[in-house]
Amino acid sequence: MIKDKPNINIIPPVKSSEVVASIHPYDIGIFLLPPINFNYANTLPNKFFDFVQARLCIAIGPTPEMAALVNTYDLGVVSKDFTAISLAKKINALSCSDIARFKEQSNKAAITLSAEQNKVILKNIVTKLLNE
């Protein structure tokens, strides 16, 4: 279905350590996972953080944890439901300047939403619990 579409590329798989560098040249990270079970309904996947570290605009379905971060940090768009049509409408409404702004917002949020920052937070929580 996509072989004649010049604006769609399927790139070969890469090692997980190479994902961020591999996707950085692109504009939008897209993730749409219908909440068919508890895990899907509450997911906050590594892919989301890969998008941020790659400084991409983010386009997702209304999964609560991801939507909260997209909205808090102004990283992109959240569709009204989990249909591809709903997400496509959100993406198609983006201008080039919208995408550039969301990519800059990802750049600003990248340190806060990094593994290194979360290690500090987790270490502080564990230390506090052990001291109680």
C-alpha positions as CSV (number, residue, x, y, z in Angstrom):
1,M,0.0,0.0,0.0
2,I,2.9,2.4,0.6
3,K,5.4,1.5,-2.0
4,D,4.2,4.2,-4.4
5,K,4.0,6.9,-1.6
6,P,7.2,9.0,-1.8
7,N,6.5,10.6,1.6
8,I,6.4,7.3,3.5
9,N,9.6,5.4,4.4
10,I,10.0,2.2,6.3
11,I,13.5,2.2,7.7
12,P,15.4,-1.0,8.7
13,P,15.4,-1.9,12.4
14,V,18.1,-0.5,14.5
15,K,19.6,-1.3,18.0
16,S,17.7,0.3,20.8
17,S,20.8,2.4,21.6
18,E,20.5,3.9,18.0
19,V,16.8,4.7,18.0
20,V,17.0,8.3,19.1
21,A,19.7,9.2,16.5
22,S,17.9,7.3,13.8
23,I,14.6,9.1,14.3
24,H,16.0,12.6,15.0
25,P,15.9,13.6,11.3
26,Y,12.2,13.1,11.2
27,D,9.5,15.6,12.3
28,I,6.7,13.7,14.2
29,G,6.7,10.7,16.4
30,I,3.4,8.9,16.2
31,F,2.0,6.4,18.7
32,L,-1.6,5.1,18.7
33,L,-2.4,2.2,20.9
34,P,-6.1,1.5,21.7
35,P,-6.7,0.6,25.3
36,I,-7.8,-3.0,24.9
37,N,-6.3,-4.0,28.3
38,F,-5.1,-2.4,31.5
39,N,-1.5,-2.2,30.3
40,Y,-2.4,-0.5,27.1
41,A,-4.8,1.9,28.8
42,N,-2.0,3.0,31.2
43,T,1.1,2.8,29.0
44,L,3.9,5.2,29.1
45,P,6.3,3.5,26.6
46,N,10.0,4.0,26.1
47,K,9.1,5.1,22.6
48,F,7.5,8.2,24.0
49,F,10.7,9.2,25.6
50,D,12.6,8.3,22.5
51,F,10.5,10.8,20.6
52,V,11.3,13.5,23.2
53,Q,15.0,12.7,23.2
54,A,15.0,12.9,19.4
55,R,13.4,16.3,19.7
56,L,10.3,15.3,17.7
57,C,6.8,16.7,17.7
58,I,4.6,14.0,19.2
59,A,1.2,12.8,17.9
60,I,-0.6,10.3,20.1
61,G,-4.0,8.9,21.1
62,P,-5.6,10.0,24.4
63,T,-3.7,7.6,26.6
64,P,-3.8,9.4,30.0
65,E,-0.1,9.2,31.0
66,M,1.2,10.2,27.6
67,A,-1.5,12.9,27.1
68,A,-0.6,14.4,30.4
69,L,3.0,14.8,29.4
70,V,2.2,16.1,25.9
71,N,-0.2,18.7,27.3
72,T,2.1,19.7,30.3
73,Y,5.1,20.2,28.1
74,D,3.3,21.3,25.0
75,L,5.0,18.6,22.9
76,G,2.4,18.0,20.2
77,V,-1.2,16.8,19.6
78,V,-3.5,14.3,21.3
79,S,-6.4,12.8,19.2
80,K,-9.9,12.8,20.6
81,D,-10.1,9.0,20.4
82,F,-8.1,6.0,19.4
83,T,-9.0,5.9,15.8
84,A,-6.4,6.5,13.0
85,I,-8.8,9.0,11.4
86,S,-9.0,11.1,14.6
87,L,-5.2,11.2,14.9
88,A,-4.7,11.9,11.2
89,K,-7.1,14.9,11.5
90,K,-4.9,16.3,14.3
91,I,-1.7,15.7,12.3
92,N,-3.1,17.2,9.1
93,A,-4.2,20.3,11.0
94,L,-0.5,21.0,11.9
95,S,1.4,23.7,10.1
96,C,5.1,23.6,9.6
97,S,5.5,26.3,12.3
98,D,3.4,24.2,14.7
99,I,5.6,21.2,14.1
100,A,8.8,23.4,14.6
101,R,7.3,24.8,17.8
102,F,6.5,21.3,19.2
103,K,10.0,20.1,18.3
104,E,11.5,23.0,20.2
105,Q,9.3,22.2,23.1
106,S,10.6,18.6,23.0
107,N,14.1,20.1,23.1
108,K,13.2,22.1,26.1
109,A,11.7,19.1,27.9
110,A,14.4,16.6,27.0
111,I,16.5,17.1,30.1
112,T,13.5,17.0,32.5
113,L,12.2,13.9,30.8
114,S,15.5,12.1,30.6
115,A,16.5,8.8,32.2
116,E,19.3,10.6,34.1
117,Q,16.8,13.0,35.7
118,N,14.4,10.2,36.6
119,K,17.3,8.2,38.2
120,V,17.8,11.1,40.5
121,I,14.1,11.3,41.4
122,L,13.9,7.5,42.0
123,K,17.0,7.5,44.1
124,N,15.6,10.3,46.3
125,I,12.3,8.4,46.7
126,V,14.1,5.1,47.7
127,T,16.5,7.0,50.1
128,K,13.5,8.7,51.7
129,L,11.7,5.4,52.1
130,L,14.7,3.6,53.5
131,N,15.3,6.4,56.1
132,E,11.7,6.2,57.4
